[in-house]
Amino acid sequence: MNRLKRALIFESRRNHFQVLSDILELCRAPQAKTCILRTTNTSFKLLETYLLQLQTSGLLELQAKTRKYLTTLQGQRFIEAWNYLKELIYPQEPLMPQTKKYNLHANQLTTISVKSPRQLGQLRTAK
């Protein structure tokens, strides 16, 4: 039984592809590197690696004028493919809007009321 709990805890961590997808999702609108760093909660060195990988694979581009990163059409296809794969792997997890906080208790989803996006961020970091 302890073995099962450890496996479930591990699944709650982001993997490499999830971080890549998060960066691409964020950069659908042009974003500065510092904004990406703060939003994705990665280290600077790790973010540099992710950005380089995304740029060399043609999923992300750096706009020369503004020095902001933007997801390419190929990057948008990656996001769609990743979301499709997540649905195959975790079919029991419903897609939940980002504006509400949900709690799973006794196999039932309950909504936690959140008055502002700031409170939502505080709830996420409190986990």
C-alpha beads as a LAMMPS data file, in Angstrom:
LAMMPS data file: protein, C-alpha beads

127 atoms
126 bonds

1 atom types
1 bond types

-500.0 500.0 xlo xhi
-500.0 500.0 ylo yhi
-500.0 500.0 zlo zhi

Masses

1 110.0

Atoms # bond

1 1 1 0.000 0.000 0.000
2 1 1 2.830 2.458 0.788
3 1 1 4.267 1.741 -2.616
4 1 1 1.051 2.874 -4.291
5 1 1 0.971 6.150 -2.336
6 1 1 4.531 6.984 -3.402
7 1 1 3.664 6.406 -7.055
8 1 1 0.670 8.732 -6.800
9 1 1 2.734 11.441 -5.131
10 1 1 5.306 11.196 -7.917
11 1 1 2.590 11.630 -10.548
12 1 1 1.671 15.030 -9.109
13 1 1 5.075 16.441 -10.143
14 1 1 5.572 18.038 -13.530
15 1 1 7.629 16.137 -16.046
16 1 1 9.823 17.537 -18.812
17 1 1 7.049 17.638 -21.413
18 1 1 4.615 19.290 -19.005
19 1 1 7.093 22.117 -18.369
20 1 1 7.643 22.519 -22.115
21 1 1 3.890 22.633 -22.639
22 1 1 3.485 25.199 -19.832
23 1 1 6.093 27.461 -21.450
24 1 1 4.467 27.147 -24.877
25 1 1 1.000 27.761 -23.437
26 1 1 2.222 30.890 -21.671
27 1 1 3.974 32.180 -24.782
28 1 1 0.891 32.115 -26.983
29 1 1 1.056 35.830 -26.268
30 1 1 4.599 37.284 -26.415
31 1 1 6.353 36.972 -23.039
32 1 1 9.640 38.229 -21.612
33 1 1 12.074 35.720 -20.165
34 1 1 11.555 36.987 -16.591
35 1 1 7.798 36.538 -16.888
36 1 1 8.282 32.963 -18.133
37 1 1 10.722 32.313 -15.287
38 1 1 8.305 33.499 -12.611
39 1 1 5.192 31.900 -14.056
40 1 1 6.657 28.458 -14.738
41 1 1 8.505 28.323 -11.415
42 1 1 11.791 27.007 -12.816
43 1 1 15.396 27.954 -12.163
44 1 1 17.144 30.329 -14.572
45 1 1 19.592 27.662 -15.742
46 1 1 16.824 25.139 -16.356
47 1 1 14.701 27.731 -18.153
48 1 1 17.612 28.533 -20.470
49 1 1 17.792 24.829 -21.377
50 1 1 14.056 24.622 -22.045
51 1 1 14.015 27.781 -24.155
52 1 1 16.984 26.614 -26.227
53 1 1 15.357 23.223 -26.818
54 1 1 12.055 24.815 -27.839
55 1 1 13.774 27.269 -30.183
56 1 1 15.974 24.680 -31.904
57 1 1 12.957 22.429 -32.469
58 1 1 10.992 25.308 -34.004
59 1 1 8.280 25.375 -31.332
60 1 1 9.198 28.788 -29.923
61 1 1 10.675 31.900 -31.484
62 1 1 12.432 34.904 -30.014
63 1 1 11.165 38.141 -31.509
64 1 1 14.234 40.250 -32.279
65 1 1 12.615 43.667 -31.809
66 1 1 10.880 43.079 -28.482
67 1 1 13.128 40.295 -27.120
68 1 1 9.989 38.354 -26.219
69 1 1 9.225 34.696 -26.839
70 1 1 6.254 33.603 -28.952
71 1 1 4.854 30.128 -29.617
72 1 1 4.951 29.118 -33.290
73 1 1 2.204 27.219 -35.128
74 1 1 4.216 24.047 -34.641
75 1 1 4.374 24.842 -30.913
76 1 1 0.608 25.193 -30.792
77 1 1 0.294 21.765 -32.387
78 1 1 2.619 20.415 -29.676
79 1 1 0.306 21.830 -26.974
80 1 1 -2.722 20.187 -28.592
81 1 1 -0.896 16.860 -28.921
82 1 1 0.296 16.999 -25.308
83 1 1 -3.229 17.727 -24.045
84 1 1 -4.536 14.804 -26.100
85 1 1 -1.911 12.482 -24.606
86 1 1 -2.752 13.646 -21.080
87 1 1 -6.411 12.830 -21.722
88 1 1 -5.405 9.310 -22.805
89 1 1 -3.174 8.757 -19.783
90 1 1 -5.465 10.346 -17.183
91 1 1 -9.027 9.891 -18.486
92 1 1 -10.534 10.181 -15.008
93 1 1 -9.241 13.723 -14.496
94 1 1 -11.742 16.277 -15.842
95 1 1 -10.370 19.438 -17.422
96 1 1 -10.939 22.225 -14.903
97 1 1 -11.005 25.956 -15.571
98 1 1 -8.018 27.881 -14.218
99 1 1 -10.226 30.519 -12.554
100 1 1 -11.600 28.172 -9.898
101 1 1 -9.950 26.013 -7.274
102 1 1 -11.236 22.469 -6.931
103 1 1 -10.877 19.932 -4.161
104 1 1 -11.312 16.174 -4.557
105 1 1 -12.907 14.605 -1.503
106 1 1 -14.526 11.173 -1.385
107 1 1 -14.390 10.955 -5.192
108 1 1 -16.409 14.163 -5.559
109 1 1 -15.178 17.506 -6.838
110 1 1 -16.036 20.502 -4.711
111 1 1 -15.375 24.128 -5.597
112 1 1 -13.469 26.448 -3.286
113 1 1 -14.579 30.032 -3.759
114 1 1 -11.792 32.343 -4.877
115 1 1 -12.409 36.081 -4.984
116 1 1 -9.318 37.161 -6.898
117 1 1 -6.537 35.643 -9.057
118 1 1 -4.118 36.555 -6.253
119 1 1 -5.999 34.300 -3.812
120 1 1 -5.896 31.500 -6.387
121 1 1 -2.108 31.828 -6.557
122 1 1 -1.915 31.718 -2.754
123 1 1 -4.025 28.565 -2.691
124 1 1 -1.793 26.900 -5.292
125 1 1 1.401 27.691 -3.396
126 1 1 -0.117 26.579 -0.077
127 1 1 -0.318 22.974 -1.324

Bonds

1 1 1 2
2 1 2 3
3 1 3 4
4 1 4 5
5 1 5 6
6 1 6 7
7 1 7 8
8 1 8 9
9 1 9 10
10 1 10 11
11 1 11 12
12 1 12 13
13 1 13 14
14 1 14 15
15 1 15 16
16 1 16 17
17 1 17 18
18 1 18 19
19 1 19 20
20 1 20 21
21 1 21 22
22 1 22 23
23 1 23 24
24 1 24 25
25 1 25 26
26 1 26 27
27 1 27 28
28 1 28 29
29 1 29 30
30 1 30 31
31 1 31 32
32 1 32 33
33 1 33 34
34 1 34 35
35 1 35 36
36 1 36 37
37 1 37 38
38 1 38 39
39 1 39 40
40 1 40 41
41 1 41 42
42 1 42 43
43 1 43 44
44 1 44 45
45 1 45 46
46 1 46 47
47 1 47 48
48 1 48 49
49 1 49 50
50 1 50 51
51 1 51 52
52 1 52 53
53 1 53 54
54 1 54 55
55 1 55 56
56 1 56 57
57 1 57 58
58 1 58 59
59 1 59 60
60 1 60 61
61 1 61 62
62 1 62 63
63 1 63 64
64 1 64 65
65 1 65 66
66 1 66 67
67 1 67 68
68 1 68 69
69 1 69 70
70 1 70 71
71 1 71 72
72 1 72 73
73 1 73 74
74 1 74 75
75 1 75 76
76 1 76 77
77 1 77 78
78 1 78 79
79 1 79 80
80 1 80 81
81 1 81 82
82 1 82 83
83 1 83 84
84 1 84 85
85 1 85 86
86 1 86 87
87 1 87 88
88 1 88 89
89 1 89 90
90 1 90 91
91 1 91 92
92 1 92 93
93 1 93 94
94 1 94 95
95 1 95 96
96 1 96 97
97 1 97 98
98 1 98 99
99 1 99 100
100 1 100 101
101 1 101 102
102 1 102 103
103 1 103 104
104 1 104 105
105 1 105 106
106 1 106 107
107 1 107 108
108 1 108 109
109 1 109 110
110 1 110 111
111 1 111 112
112 1 112 113
113 1 113 114
114 1 114 115
115 1 115 116
116 1 116 117
117 1 117 118
118 1 118 119
119 1 119 120
120 1 120 121
121 1 121 122
122 1 122 123
123 1 123 124
124 1 124 125
125 1 125 126
126 1 126 127
